[in-house]
Amino acid sequence: MRVISVVFVFLLALFGAANVCGQAGDLPERFGHWTAYGPTEKFNADNHYASVLTEAGLTRSASRIYSDGSHKSRVSVLQLRDPSSAYSVFTLFGRIKNSSPVPGKDPSVVGQRLTLDVYTLVAVVDQVGNFIVQVEIGKEKDFTESDWNTLKDALRKQADKAPLPPIREYLPQRDLDAATQRYALGPAALRVAAESVGKPEIAGLTSAVGFAQGAEAMLARYHHGREAGVLLLIDYPTPQLAELHMRHLETAVSDEAKTAGSVIERKGSLLSVVIAPSSPAYAESLRGAVNYETQVTWNEPGATATDPPWAVVLYRIFVGTGVFMIMAVAFGVAFGGFRIFIKRMLPGKVFDRPEQMEVLQLGLSGNKIDTRDLY
C-alpha cells in the first residue's frame, strides 16, 4: 500500500500541479477504437511540483476519460513551453520507476514509454514534442500499440517540432544506472533532480550554475562494482560563459569534495563534475568518458578556383592589348584631326593664339621667332 501511495501521489502531484483548465480541443474526440466518455476536467494545484511546471512553462493541461465499450481509460496531457522543457519534466518520471515493483522502460529516452504496473493500475507516460501524455488503464494490453500511435499522431499535429537538447547524448553509457538521467533548465528542476538521484547537495550549486544565462544541466548516477558517483554536466551557450561559471562553481564546491574527486573540468562550453565519487580515479574516468567534442564550423561563403588554361590566358592578353592599341590610335587620329580642322576653320582663334604663345629663346641669332613657323 505504501508503494501505491508513493506512485499515486507523484502522478497526481505532477499532473495536478497547475490550476489550469485544459480545453477539450487539446484531446481528440476519438482515436483508434476509443471515444471520449466525459468532458475535460480541472486539475488541483500541488505546491511541491508547481514550481517545476511553472519553470517549464506550463501553458495548458487537459484530462479526459475515454471508453472502448468495455474498458475505460483516462488520458492526461500537459503542454509545456517547448520540447526541451517537456523533456525536463519527462525525465522526472524516472523516480517513480525506481519505487515501482515492476520496472518499466527508461523514461529519459524519448520514444520509450514509462510503464507503471501497480496492482490494478497501469499508467503509461510518453513525450510528444512539447506535450507530456499519460494514459491510465486497467491493463496495459487494453491499450494497444495502434491506440498509442493514433493518439500520438493526433497530438503531434499540435506539438512543437523543435529538436531535443543535445546534452542528453553527452552522458556516457558505460556504468550508467538506467532511468537516473535527469535534465534541468532551471533551479527548481535541478533541485528535484538532485533529490531524485539521492544527492541533495547538488541543490547547493544552483545559484552558481547560471541558468539565467542560458545554462542547461544533465545528471545521472553511475556505478561499477564498488565504484559509484553522480555525473553532472552543464552546457553553456559560449565557452566564455562556461569559463566564468566554472570559477563560481569551484568556489561553491567544498574543499572536502574536491579532495574526494569532485573536480570541475571544462571542454569547450561544457562543464563536467562528478558529485560524491567513490574515488578520484573513478571520477576522472567518468569525466573522460563524456561524449563531447568541440567542432569548428566555417560558415563563410566560399568559391572553387576555376582558372582557365594558359593558352586562353595568353590569347586574352594579346587580344586585350591589340584592342587597347587600336583604340589609342583611333583616339589619337580623332584628336589630331579635330585640332587641324579647327585651326583651318578658325586660324589663331582657338588653338595657338599668338598673344598666348610664349617661346623661350637662346639668342643664338638675331632673327625673331615667329610662332607660325612651328606648324
N, C-alpha and C positions, 0 to 999 in steps of 0.2 A: 504493500500500500504506500510505503514511503517513496518507492521508485515512481509509482504512478503520480503521486503528488508533485514530485520534482519535475517530471516531464510536462504535466498539465499546467503547472504554474508558469513554467518558462514559455510554453506555447501561447498561453493566454496573455501573458505579460508582453511578449514581443509583438504579437499580432494585435494586442489591445492597447498599445502604448500611444494611441492617438485618439483625440476626441474629435474625430472627423467622420462624417457620414459619407460613405462611398456612393457613387452614382451607379445605377443599375446598368448604364451603358458600358461600364468597365468590364462586366462579365456578360457573356453571351446568353441569350435566352435558351439556346440549345447547342449542345456539342456531342458528337457521337450519338449514343442512344440515351443520353442524359438530358432531362428537361428541367427548367427552373421550377422549383416547388414552392418557393416563397420569395418575399421581397428582400431587398438589401437591408442588412441590419447595421446598427451603430456599434462602435467599439467603446469600451470604457477605458479611461486613461489609467496607466500604471506609471507612477513616478520613477521607479527604478530604471526602466528602459526608455522612458520618454526622451531623456537627453540624447541617447544614442540615435533614435529615429529622427529627432529634430536636427541633430548634427548631420545625418544622412540626407536631409531634405525631403522628409515625407510630405507628399503633396495630397495624395488621396488614398483611401482604403475602402475596400468593399468585401462583403461576405454574403454568400448566398447558398441556400440549400437546393440540391438537385435530386432528382429521382429517376430511376430507370424502370419503375413499375414494381420492382420487388426489393430494391435497396435504396438507401438514401446516403448522400454524401454532402459535406459542407466544403465549399471552395472559398478560400480567402485570398485576397490579393492586396499587396502593398505596393504603391507606386512611389519610388524614390527619385532623387534628383537626376541621377544618371546611372549607367551600368556599374561604374566603379563604386558608387555609394551603395547600390544594391548588393554588390559582391561583398562589401564590408559587412552588411547585415547577414548575408547568406552564410559567411564563414562562422558566425556566432552560433549557428545551429550545431556545430561540432561538439559543443559542450553537452548537448542532450545525448548525443551518440555515446559519449563516454559513460553516462549513467544508465544507458538503456540495456536491459538484459539481452536483447537481440540486436547486435550491432548492425548498422546499415552501411550504405556506401559512403565514400569520402565526401563530405559536403563542401570542401574547399575547392573542388574541381567542378566547374560548371558543366552541365551535361550529365553528371552523375547524381541522381536524386538521393536525398537522405530519407531512408525508410525507418520509421519507428514502430516497432511491433510491441505494444504494451498490453498484453492480455486481450481485451476486447476492442482496443483502439489501434488503428493504423493511421499514422499521419505521414504523408509523403510531401516533401518540400523540394522545390526546384527554383531556379532563376531563369527568367526570360527577359533579356535586356535590362531595363531598369525596374522590372517587376519581380517581386518575390511571391510565389504562389504556393499555397498549401492546400492539400486535399485530405480531409478526414473521412475515412471509410471504415466499415466493419471488418472487411478482409481485403488484403492487397489484390487478390485475384478478381475481386468485384470491379476493380478499376483497371481496365486493360491498357496495354501499350498504345493501342489505337485511340482510346479515350484521351490519354495523355497528349498524344501528338495533335489531336484535334483541338484540345483546349489550348495548347501552347501556340498553335497556328493562329487561333483567334486573338490571343494576347500579343503575339509577335507583330501583328499589323499595327498595334498602338504603341509598341515598345520602342525605346531609343535604341538605335543600332550602332552606337559608338563602341569601339573595341574596349576590352577589359584591360586593367592596368598590367603592364609588362613585368612589374616587380614580382608578380606571383610565380614567374618562371625562373627567377634568380635563386630560389631556395634549392639547395642540393637534395637529391632524392635518397642518397645513401644514409642509413641510420634514422630516417625520418619516422616519427610516430604518426601513424595515419590519423587524419582528422584533427590534427592540432594546429594546422595552418590558420592564422588569423590575419586579416587585413584591416588597417585603420587609416582613416582620412582625417581624424581629429582626436582630441584628448579623451573624449568620452568613450569612443570606440576602443582606444588603446588601453584605457583603464579596465574595461570589461574583458578585453582580450587577455591582458596580463593576469587578471583574476582567473580566467577560464583555464589557463595553462599552468596555474599554480605558482606564478611568480609575481605577486602583487608589488614587489619592489620596482618593477618596470614602470609602474604608475608615477613614481617619483621623477622620472625623466621627461614627462610630458611637456613641462614648461620649457625644457631646453631643446626639444625636438624641432620646433619651428613650423608647426602646421599652418600658421598664418602666412608663411612664405611659400606655401605650395608643397610642403613635405608630405610623403606618404610612407607608411610603415607596414612591414610584414614580419611576422614572427612565427616560429614553430618549435616544437620540442623534439629533441634528438636523444637517442641512447644507443650504446653499443657495449653490451656486456655490463661492466661496472661503470663505464663512462657515460656521462649524461650532461645535458645543458640545453638552454633555450637560445636559439639564434634569432637576433633582432636585426632586420635590415631597414634602413631609412634611405629613401631616394629623394633627391632634390632636383629642382629644375636646372641648376647650373653647378659646376664644380666649385665655383666661388662660394656659393651658399653652403655647400657641403663642408668646405674647409672652415667657414665661420662657425657653423653649428657644431662641428667636431670639437672645437675648443670649448664651447658651452657644455657639451656632453661630458668631456673629460673632467670638467670641474664638478659636474653633478655625480659622477661615478666615484664612490668612496675608494680610499687607498687600499682597504682590505679586499675589495672586489677586483681592483687592478692586480693585486698580488696573486689572487686566485686565478687570473687569466682573462678577466673582463677588460680586454684591451680593445680600443676602438681603431678600426682600420678603414682607410678611405681608398676607393677605386673610382676615379672619375667623380661622378656626382652621387655615388652610393657609399653609405657608411654601413659597416657591419660590426657587431659586438655580440659576444656570447655571454649571456647572463647566468651567473652561478654555475660555471663549468666544474666538472669533477676534477679536472686537471688543466694546467696551462697548455699542455701538448694537445689535448683533445679540442680545446678552444681554438688553437691555431689551425688544426686540421679542418674544423668546420668553416672557419673564415676562408681558408684556402680553397674550399670546395664550392664556394659561391659561384653560380653560373652567370658571371657578369664580365663582359668585355667591352672596352671603350672602342668606338669606331669614329673615324674622321670622314665626314661626307663632304665632297667638293661639289657644291651646287651652283657654281658659276657657269654661265653659258660657254660652251667650247665649240671648236671647229676643227675639221680634219684638213691637214695641209694637202692641197691639190695643185702643186706646181706643174706647169706644162713642160714638155720636153725642151732640151736646149736648142734644137733646130727651130722650134716655134718661137722661142725667146729671141734668137738672133734674127730671125725673119722679121719679127715685130720691131726690133730695134732699127734695122735698115729701113723698113717702110716708114717708121715714125720720123727718122732722120731725113729721109727723102721728102716727105710731106712738109717738114719744117723748112727745108731749104727752098722748096718751090714757093711756099708762102712768103719767105723772106724776099726772094727775087721779085715776086709779084707785087708785094707792098713797096719795094724799092722803086720799081718801074712806075708804079702808080703815083708815088710821091714825087719822083723826079719829073714825070710828065705833067703833073698838075702845076708844079713850080714853073716849068718852062712855059706852059700855056698862059699862066697869069703874067709872067714877065713880058710875053709877046703882046698880050691884050692890054696890059696896064704897065708899061715900062716905067720904072723908077717910082711907082706909087705904092706898091705893096711890098715887094721884096727889093733889097739893095738900093734903098733911097740914099742919094749922095749925102744929104745932110746928116745922115745917121751912120755913115760908114767911117770908121777910124782904122787907119793902117799905120803901123809902126815903120819908120824909115831909118835905114842905117846911114844915109847921107853919103853914099859912095859916089854918087853922081849928082849933078845939079838939076837933072830933069825931075819935074814934079810928077808924082804918081797919079794917074787917072784911074779911078776905081772901075771904070767901064772896061779897062784893059784886062781885068780879071776874068772876063767872060767872052 
